[in-house]
Structure formats: structure tokens, C-alpha cells
């Protein structure tokens, strides 16, 4: 192999691994760019959750970071039952604390809310697991 071929291969590899980023407006979900394990983070502030819709693949987790000045309690819908998507039930986080969800093992749309502020839409969101468009929730009861 000559040096030009090696450099071209390195450039292609770097481009493939670099991945884009940033958030997009509207209802377009952000998601993984491929190239190995990645962490999708949802930040919580006084204004609500930073990304109300994210996309991940089956087998991945999501990190929630509490940047608000109060405790938050992230739980799966529906409110008070919290059984739609059990991997989402990360519990109470104090200000400055972060927590990972459990691994999402079933395709579907998982919705969540801040249990301490359940009626405020700014503190609700969804995680598209292995799908590109919102749809039915995964059935964790029959997949275990």
C-alpha cells in the first residue's frame, strides 16, 4: 500500500467516526450516528427537558442529567402506574445528579414524565427505540 491509499483510508475512517451532532428543531428526533457505543443525554432544567424526543437503538441506554435547582423524578408513563416502559424508571435525581436508564430491549416509543411535575408538558418526552417515527409503545410484558 502506498502512503496516499493509507491517508485516504484514514480520512474515510475519521469522517465515518466523527458523526454530526447538535439538536434539530421541530419534531425531528435526534439519535445515534453509529460507530460504536454512544450516550444520548437528556438535560433537565427549570425550563423542562432539553430534547423532548430522542432516537436510540435497541440495546442502548439514555442518560438523564438534572440541571434544575430542584429534585426531579423521571418515570415511564402512564402517570402513577409507570409501567409502559420500565427501563425509563430512573427515580429521583437531586440537582446536579445524572442517571442512566436500564437498557432498552424492545422496539417502540417510550414516553416519560417528571413524576413531581407530571402535568407540565415541558417535563414530558419520548424515546424512539429502534424506530424512526413515533408509534406504539413496546410491550415489555410479553418480551421478557
Backbone as a printed PyTorch tensor [residue, N CA C, xyz], in Angstrom:
tensor([[[  0.8350,  -1.1790,   0.0000],
         [  0.0000,   0.0000,   0.0000],
         [  0.8740,   1.2330,   0.0000]],

        [[  0.4560,   2.2320,  -0.7470],
         [  1.2420,   3.4590,  -0.7470],
         [  0.6730,   4.4510,   0.2770]],

        [[  1.4070,   5.4940,   0.5290],
         [  1.0200,   6.4730,   1.5540],
         [ -0.2980,   7.1550,   1.2090]],

        [[ -0.5660,   7.4040,  -0.0550],
         [ -1.7940,   8.0710,  -0.4810],
         [ -3.0130,   7.1980,  -0.1420]],

        [[ -2.9080,   5.8850,  -0.3640],
         [ -4.0020,   4.9670,  -0.0560],
         [ -4.2650,   4.9270,   1.4430]],

        [[ -3.1890,   4.8850,   2.2370],
         [ -3.3250,   4.8660,   3.6920],
         [ -3.9850,   6.1470,   4.1800]],

        [[ -3.5570,   7.2880,   3.6890],
         [ -4.1450,   8.5680,   4.0990],
         [ -5.6090,   8.6560,   3.7080]],

        [[ -5.9690,   8.1640,   2.5260],
         [ -7.3660,   8.1820,   2.0970],
         [ -8.2020,   7.3060,   3.0260]],

        [[ -7.6700,   6.1510,   3.4170],
         [ -8.3820,   5.2660,   4.3420],
         [ -8.5810,   5.9050,   5.7020]],

        [[ -7.5500,   6.5750,   6.2010],
         [ -7.6550,   7.2600,   7.4900],
         [ -8.6890,   8.3750,   7.4160]],

        [[ -8.6990,   9.1250,   6.3280],
         [ -9.6650,  10.2250,   6.1700],
         [-11.0860,   9.6830,   6.1440]],

        [[-11.3180,   8.5870,   5.4320],
         [-12.6570,   7.9930,   5.3950],
         [-13.0710,   7.4910,   6.7660]],

        [[-12.1600,   6.8430,   7.4750],
         [-12.4560,   6.3460,   8.8130],
         [-12.8050,   7.4970,   9.7550]],

        [[-12.0300,   8.5720,   9.7100],
         [-12.2720,   9.7280,  10.5740],
         [-13.6240,  10.3580,  10.2690]],

        [[-13.9670,  10.4570,   9.0110],
         [-15.2550,  11.0380,   8.6310],
         [-16.3930,  10.1690,   9.1130]],

        [[-16.2430,   8.8590,   9.0220],
         [-17.2960,   7.9430,   9.4430],
         [-17.4750,   7.9610,  10.9470]],

        [[-16.4090,   8.1310,  11.7010],
         [-16.4820,   8.0940,  13.1520],
         [-16.8300,   9.4350,  13.7610]],

        [[-16.6070,  10.5150,  13.0350],
         [-16.8020,  11.8500,  13.6000],
         [-18.2320,  12.1260,  13.9540]],

        [[-19.1570,  11.7780,  13.0710],
         [-20.5740,  11.9700,  13.3640],
         [-20.9320,  13.4180,  13.5430]],

        [[-22.1170,  13.7480,  13.1850],
         [-22.6250,  15.0990,  13.3760],
         [-23.0990,  15.2490,  14.7850]],

        [[-23.8300,  16.2530,  15.0300],
         [-24.3390,  16.4420,  16.3640],
         [-25.2870,  17.6000,  16.3820]],

        [[-25.4900,  18.0850,  17.5480],
         [-26.3830,  19.2160,  17.7010],
         [-27.8200,  18.7650,  17.7170]],

        [[-28.6750,  19.6860,  18.0660],
         [-30.0860,  19.3510,  18.1050],
         [-30.7750,  19.9940,  16.9210]],

        [[-31.8600,  19.3960,  16.5670],
         [-32.6280,  19.9440,  15.4630],
         [-33.9660,  20.3900,  15.9900]],

        [[-34.5690,  21.3140,  15.3150],
         [-35.8360,  21.8510,  15.7680],
         [-36.9890,  20.9660,  15.3680]],

        [[-38.1700,  21.3730,  15.7430],
         [-39.3580,  20.6400,  15.3550],
         [-39.4320,  19.2920,  16.0270]],

        [[-40.1050,  18.3690,  15.3440],
         [-40.3040,  17.0590,  15.9340],
         [-39.3180,  16.0300,  15.4160]],

        [[-38.2950,  16.4630,  14.7090],
         [-37.3020,  15.5210,  14.2090],
         [-36.4760,  15.0180,  15.3790]],

        [[-36.4860,  13.6970,  15.6230],
         [-35.7380,  13.1910,  16.7670],
         [-34.2480,  13.2160,  16.4980]],

        [[-33.4860,  13.4350,  17.5580],
         [-32.0530,  13.2860,  17.4460],
         [-31.7520,  11.8420,  17.7630]],

        [[-30.6230,  11.3590,  17.3200],
         [-30.3540,   9.9610,  17.5830],
         [-28.9230,   9.5980,  17.3530]],

        [[-28.6690,   8.3160,  17.4460],
         [-27.3020,   7.8310,  17.3260],
         [-26.7780,   8.0180,  15.9150]],

        [[-25.4700,   8.2170,  15.8040],
         [-24.8570,   8.3840,  14.4950],
         [-24.0850,   7.1480,  14.0890]],

        [[-24.0920,   6.1000,  14.8950],
         [-23.3870,   4.8710,  14.5640],
         [-21.9380,   4.9480,  14.9950]],

        [[-21.2130,   3.8820,  14.7360],
         [-19.7900,   3.8770,  15.0300],
         [-19.4590,   3.4990,  16.4570]],

        [[-20.3000,   2.7300,  17.1340],
         [-19.9620,   2.2450,  18.4600],
         [-20.8940,   2.7890,  19.5210]],

        [[-20.6210,   2.4300,  20.7750],
         [-21.4950,   2.8490,  21.8610],
         [-21.5180,   4.3680,  21.9790]],

        [[-22.6980,   4.8870,  22.1300],
         [-22.8650,   6.3230,  22.3100],
         [-23.8890,   6.5500,  23.3990]],

        [[-23.7790,   7.6620,  24.0640],
         [-24.7330,   8.0040,  25.1020],
         [-25.5690,   9.1780,  24.6390]],

        [[-26.8570,   8.9840,  24.6600],
         [-27.7890,  10.0760,  24.4030],
         [-28.1480,  10.6570,  25.7600]],

        [[-27.9910,  11.9720,  25.9090],
         [-28.2660,  12.6270,  27.1810],
         [-29.4470,  13.5690,  27.0410]],

        [[-30.3470,  13.4820,  27.9920],
         [-31.4750,  14.4030,  28.0830],
         [-31.2320,  15.2660,  29.3130]],

        [[-31.0860,  16.5660,  29.0890],
         [-30.8520,  17.5110,  30.1840],
         [-32.1750,  18.0650,  30.6760]],

        [[-32.2740,  18.1940,  31.9850],
         [-33.4740,  18.7430,  32.6050],
         [-33.0800,  20.0490,  33.2770]],

        [[-33.7880,  21.1200,  32.9260],
         [-33.5490,  22.4340,  33.5200],
         [-34.8750,  22.9620,  34.0610]],

        [[-34.8680,  24.1630,  34.5820],
         [-36.1020,  24.7830,  35.0550],
         [-37.1050,  24.9640,  33.9140]],

        [[-36.6110,  25.0200,  32.6770],
         [-37.4810,  25.2070,  31.5090],
         [-38.0570,  23.8970,  30.9890]],

        [[-37.5980,  22.7470,  31.4990],
         [-38.1080,  21.4550,  31.0440],
         [-36.9860,  20.5650,  30.5450]],

        [[-37.3590,  19.5290,  29.7610],
         [-36.3530,  18.6260,  29.1970],
         [-35.8050,  19.2390,  27.9190]],

        [[-34.5100,  19.0230,  27.6810],
         [-33.8340,  19.6920,  26.5680],
         [-34.1850,  19.1020,  25.2120]],

        [[-34.4020,  17.8160,  25.1630],
         [-34.8080,  17.1670,  23.9190],
         [-36.0660,  16.3710,  24.2470]],

        [[-37.1930,  16.8170,  23.7440],
         [-38.4270,  16.1130,  24.0900],
         [-38.5960,  14.8230,  23.3050]],

        [[-37.7930,  14.6270,  22.2760],
         [-37.8390,  13.3640,  21.5360],
         [-36.4310,  13.0020,  21.0980]],

        [[-36.0000,  11.8070,  21.4530],
         [-34.6980,  11.2910,  21.0330],
         [-34.8980,   9.9130,  20.4170]],

        [[-33.9030,   9.5050,  19.6230],
         [-33.9580,   8.1860,  18.9870],
         [-32.7020,   7.4160,  19.3590]],

        [[-32.9100,   6.1620,  19.7520],
         [-31.7990,   5.2680,  20.0700],
         [-32.0730,   3.9190,  19.4220]],

        [[-31.1230,   3.0320,  19.5150],
         [-31.2900,   1.6740,  19.0070],
         [-31.5790,   0.7210,  20.1620]],

        [[-32.1940,  -0.4090,  19.8580],
         [-32.3880,  -1.4540,  20.8510],
         [-31.0100,  -1.8180,  21.4050]],

        [[-30.9310,  -2.0160,  22.7110],
         [-29.6590,  -2.3550,  23.3420],
         [-28.9230,  -1.1600,  23.9020]],

        [[-29.4550,   0.0530,  23.7160],
         [-28.8020,   1.2540,  24.2320],
         [-29.5170,   1.7590,  25.4770]],

        [[-28.8720,   2.7290,  26.1240],
         [-29.4020,   3.3950,  27.3070],
         [-29.4470,   4.8960,  27.0360]],

        [[-30.1240,   5.6210,  27.9150],
         [-30.1910,   7.0810,  27.8540],
         [-29.7770,   7.6110,  29.2160]],

        [[-29.0420,   8.7110,  29.1990],
         [-28.6620,   9.3710,  30.4440],
         [-29.5450,  10.5930,  30.6540]],

        [[-30.0960,  10.7380,  31.8530],
         [-30.8190,  11.9410,  32.2500],
         [-29.9210,  12.7250,  33.1910]],

        [[-29.7930,  14.0420,  32.9610],
         [-28.9910,  14.9140,  33.8170],
         [-29.8800,  16.0130,  34.3770]],

        [[-29.9070,  16.1080,  35.6870],
         [-30.7270,  17.1190,  36.3430],
         [-29.9220,  18.3940,  36.5360]],

        [[-30.1830,  19.3730,  35.6860],
         [-29.5500,  20.6880,  35.7900],
         [-30.5070,  21.7220,  36.3680]],

        [[-31.6020,  21.2470,  36.9240],
         [-32.5710,  22.1310,  37.5760],
         [-32.1420,  22.3450,  39.0280]],

        [[-32.7540,  23.3120,  39.6650],
         [-32.4280,  23.6280,  41.0580],
         [-33.3150,  22.8650,  42.0390]],

        [[-34.0270,  21.8570,  41.5430],
         [-34.9330,  21.0660,  42.3920],
         [-34.7860,  19.5950,  42.0330]],

        [[-35.2980,  18.7390,  42.8820],
         [-35.3120,  17.3110,  42.5750],
         [-36.2680,  17.0520,  41.4180]],

        [[-35.9250,  16.0890,  40.5800],
         [-36.8190,  15.6060,  39.5290],
         [-36.8950,  14.0910,  39.6570]],

        [[-38.0040,  13.5240,  39.2080],
         [-38.1990,  12.0750,  39.2860],
         [-38.7010,  11.5770,  37.9330]],

        [[-37.8010,  11.0520,  37.1220],
         [-38.1500,  10.5990,  35.7770],
         [-38.7570,   9.2010,  35.8600]],

        [[-39.9690,   9.0810,  35.3110],
         [-40.7060,   7.8200,  35.3330],
         [-41.3980,   7.6070,  33.9890]],

        [[-41.6080,   6.3620,  33.6630],
         [-42.3420,   5.9860,  32.4640],
         [-43.8100,   6.3630,  32.6170]],

        [[-44.4650,   6.6190,  31.5030],
         [-45.9200,   6.7940,  31.5190],
         [-46.5620,   5.4310,  31.7410]],

        [[-47.8390,   5.3770,  32.0480],
         [-48.7040,   6.4790,  32.4430],
         [-48.4310,   6.9110,  33.8860]],

        [[-48.7690,   8.1660,  34.1630],
         [-48.5370,   8.7360,  35.4840],
         [-49.2290,   7.8980,  36.5580]],

        [[-48.5240,   7.7190,  37.6110],
         [-48.8860,   6.9660,  38.8050],
         [-48.7470,   5.4580,  38.6460]],

        [[-48.6890,   4.9320,  37.4130],
         [-48.5180,   3.4910,  37.2210],
         [-47.0770,   3.1800,  36.8030]],

        [[-46.5510,   3.9540,  35.8660],
         [-45.1510,   3.8960,  35.4310],
         [-44.7200,   2.5340,  34.8900]],

        [[-45.6120,   1.8710,  34.1450],
         [-45.2700,   0.5330,  33.6600],
         [-45.2010,   0.4060,  32.1370]],

        [[-45.3400,   1.5170,  31.4050],
         [-45.3030,   1.4650,  29.9470],
         [-43.9330,   1.0350,  29.4460]],

        [[-42.8870,   1.5680,  30.0460],
         [-41.5280,   1.3130,  29.5730],
         [-40.5900,   1.2870,  30.7890]],

        [[-40.5270,   0.1670,  31.4900],
         [-39.7610,   0.0890,  32.7440],
         [-38.3100,   0.5700,  32.6860]],

        [[-37.5790,   0.4350,  31.5600],
         [-36.1990,   0.9350,  31.5870],
         [-36.0940,   2.4290,  31.8800]],

        [[-37.1960,   3.1600,  31.6920],
         [-37.1860,   4.6110,  31.9190],
         [-37.2720,   5.0060,  33.3830]],

        [[-37.6390,   4.1310,  34.2480],
         [-37.8890,   4.4860,  35.6380],
         [-36.5730,   4.6750,  36.3940]],

        [[-35.9800,   5.8560,  36.2330],
         [-34.6810,   6.1280,  36.8610],
         [-34.8200,   6.6820,  38.2740]],

        [[-36.0090,   7.1230,  38.6560],
         [-36.2210,   7.5900,  40.0170],
         [-35.8230,   9.0340,  40.2290]],

        [[-35.6590,   9.3860,  41.4960],
         [-35.3870,  10.7640,  41.8990],
         [-33.9200,  11.1200,  41.6980]],

        [[-33.7100,  12.3100,  41.1310],
         [-32.3620,  12.8630,  40.9750],
         [-32.3170,  14.2160,  41.6580]],

        [[-31.3000,  14.4240,  42.4570],
         [-31.0970,  15.7160,  43.0990],
         [-30.4410,  16.6650,  42.0980]],

        [[-30.4480,  17.9650,  42.3550],
         [-29.7920,  18.9040,  41.4430],
         [-28.3320,  18.5100,  41.1950]],

        [[-27.9370,  18.4890,  39.9250],
         [-26.5770,  18.1480,  39.5380],
         [-26.3410,  16.6630,  39.3180]],

        [[-27.3050,  15.8370,  39.6490],
         [-27.1340,  14.3910,  39.5260],
         [-27.5460,  13.8990,  38.1370]],

        [[-26.8830,  12.8520,  37.6630],
         [-27.2400,  12.1910,  36.4080],
         [-27.4840,  10.7250,  36.6890]],

        [[-28.3610,  10.1300,  35.8810],
         [-28.6440,   8.7010,  35.9980],
         [-28.8560,   8.1060,  34.6230]],

        [[-28.4190,   6.8620,  34.4740],
         [-28.6450,   6.1110,  33.2450],
         [-29.9220,   5.2830,  33.3900]],

        [[-30.6280,   5.1600,  32.2810],
         [-31.7610,   4.2410,  32.2530],
         [-31.2050,   2.8230,  32.2300]],

        [[-32.0690,   1.8630,  32.3690],
         [-31.6960,   0.4910,  32.0680],
         [-31.6340,   0.3640,  30.5560]],

        [[-31.1720,  -0.7580,  30.0660],
         [-31.0530,  -0.9930,  28.6330],
         [-32.4390,  -1.1970,  28.0260]],

        [[-32.6880,  -0.5260,  26.9050],
         [-33.9470,  -0.6820,  26.1760],
         [-33.8180,  -1.9250,  25.2900]],

        [[-34.6590,  -2.9120,  25.5250],
         [-34.5260,  -4.1930,  24.8270],
         [-35.6570,  -4.4720,  23.8440]],

        [[-36.6290,  -3.5690,  23.7530],
         [-37.7830,  -3.7830,  22.8810],
         [-38.0140,  -2.5220,  22.0390]],

        [[-38.2970,  -2.7200,  20.7430],
         [-38.5830,  -1.6000,  19.8380],
         [-39.9200,  -0.9510,  20.1890]],

        [[-39.9870,   0.3680,  20.0140],
         [-41.2390,   1.0900,  20.2120],
         [-40.9900,   2.4870,  20.7360]],

        [[-42.0590,   3.1960,  21.0280],
         [-41.9780,   4.5640,  21.5380],
         [-42.2390,   4.5620,  23.0370]],

        [[-41.2250,   4.9240,  23.8000],
         [-41.3280,   5.0070,  25.2570],
         [-41.5460,   6.4680,  25.6450]],

        [[-42.5850,   6.7310,  26.4070],
         [-42.8510,   8.0990,  26.8670],
         [-42.6230,   8.1770,  28.3730]],

        [[-42.2350,   9.3840,  28.8140],
         [-41.8790,   9.5750,  30.2160],
         [-42.3330,  10.9450,  30.6870]],

        [[-42.2380,  11.1540,  32.0000],
         [-42.5800,  12.4400,  32.6140],
         [-41.7930,  12.5840,  33.9140]],

        [[-41.7430,  13.8060,  34.3930],
         [-41.2020,  14.0790,  35.7250],
         [-42.3660,  13.8780,  36.6900]],

        [[-42.2780,  12.8460,  37.4940],
         [-43.3740,  12.4920,  38.4090],
         [-43.7380,  13.6420,  39.3450]],

        [[-42.7740,  14.4850,  39.6930],
         [-43.0540,  15.6000,  40.6060],
         [-43.7070,  16.7810,  39.8970]],

        [[-43.7960,  16.7200,  38.5700],
         [-44.3700,  17.8070,  37.7760],
         [-45.1080,  17.2030,  36.5720]],

        [[-45.8980,  16.1740,  36.8220],
         [-46.4570,  15.3280,  35.7680],
         [-47.3990,  16.0440,  34.7980]],

        [[-48.0280,  17.1040,  35.2240],
         [-48.9910,  17.7890,  34.3510],
         [-48.3580,  18.8610,  33.4700]],

        [[-47.0730,  19.1190,  33.6350],
         [-46.3880,  20.1490,  32.8550],
         [-45.7310,  19.5050,  31.6330]],

        [[-46.2440,  19.8130,  30.4550],
         [-45.7530,  19.2260,  29.2130],
         [-44.2890,  19.4850,  28.9310]],

        [[-43.7160,  20.5110,  29.5390],
         [-42.2870,  20.7870,  29.3410],
         [-41.4070,  19.7150,  29.9650]],

        [[-41.9880,  18.9460,  30.8860],
         [-41.2490,  17.8970,  31.5910],
         [-41.6920,  16.5020,  31.1500]],

        [[-42.1010,  16.4040,  29.8870],
         [-42.5030,  15.1320,  29.2730],
         [-41.6760,  14.9260,  28.0210]],

        [[-41.5070,  13.6780,  27.6340],
         [-40.7700,  13.4110,  26.4120],
         [-40.9620,  11.9870,  25.9470]],

        [[-40.2900,  11.6650,  24.8490],
         [-40.3740,  10.3140,  24.3110],
         [-39.0170,   9.8620,  23.7900]],

        [[-38.8300,   8.5630,  23.8410],
         [-37.6190,   7.9320,  23.3320],
         [-38.0610,   6.9090,  22.2930]],

        [[-37.6160,   7.1240,  21.0580],
         [-37.9310,   6.1960,  19.9740],
         [-36.8500,   5.1270,  19.9800]],

        [[-37.2320,   3.9120,  20.2780],
         [-36.2740,   2.8160,  20.4170],
         [-36.3400,   1.9290,  19.1750]],

        [[-35.3260,   2.0280,  18.3350],
         [-35.2500,   1.1930,  17.1470],
         [-36.2620,   1.5340,  16.0800]],

        [[-36.9070,   2.6860,  16.1880],
         [-37.8800,   3.1500,  15.1960],
         [-37.5470,   4.5890,  14.8290]],

        [[-38.0040,   5.0290,  13.6660],
         [-37.7070,   6.3960,  13.2390],
         [-38.8770,   7.3440,  13.4110]],

        [[-40.0630,   6.8120,  13.5840],
         [-41.2630,   7.6380,  13.7690],
         [-41.9800,   7.1950,  15.0420]],

        [[-42.6220,   8.1340,  15.7460],
         [-43.3930,   7.7400,  16.9280],
         [-44.4610,   6.7230,  16.5550]],

        [[-44.6940,   5.7920,  17.4290],
         [-45.6930,   4.7530,  17.1910],
         [-46.0710,   4.1000,  18.5000]],

        [[-46.4840,   2.8380,  18.4200],
         [-46.9270,   2.1600,  19.6340],
         [-45.7910,   1.9580,  20.6440]],

        [[-46.1960,   1.8440,  21.8650],
         [-45.2290,   1.5730,  22.9340],
         [-44.7650,   0.1210,  22.8380]],

        [[-43.5650,  -0.1560,  23.3150],
         [-43.1080,  -1.5430,  23.3450],
         [-43.9100,  -2.3300,  24.3610]],

        [[-44.0050,  -3.6300,  24.1750],
         [-44.7200,  -4.4750,  25.1360],
         [-43.6940,  -5.2500,  25.9500]],

        [[-43.3030,  -4.6890,  27.0700],
         [-42.3100,  -5.3340,  27.9290],
         [-42.8930,  -6.5240,  28.6840]],

        [[-44.2200,  -6.6160,  28.7690],
         [-44.8250,  -7.7350,  29.4850],
         [-44.6070,  -9.0570,  28.7640]],

        [[-44.6400,  -9.0520,  27.4260],
         [-44.5160, -10.3000,  26.6760],
         [-43.1120, -10.5410,  26.1600]],

        [[-42.2080,  -9.5800,  26.3100],
         [-40.8640,  -9.7210,  25.7450],
         [-39.8670, -10.3120,  26.7200]],

        [[-40.2230, -10.4420,  27.9580],
         [-39.2690, -10.9160,  28.9640],
         [-39.1960, -12.4160,  29.0190]]])
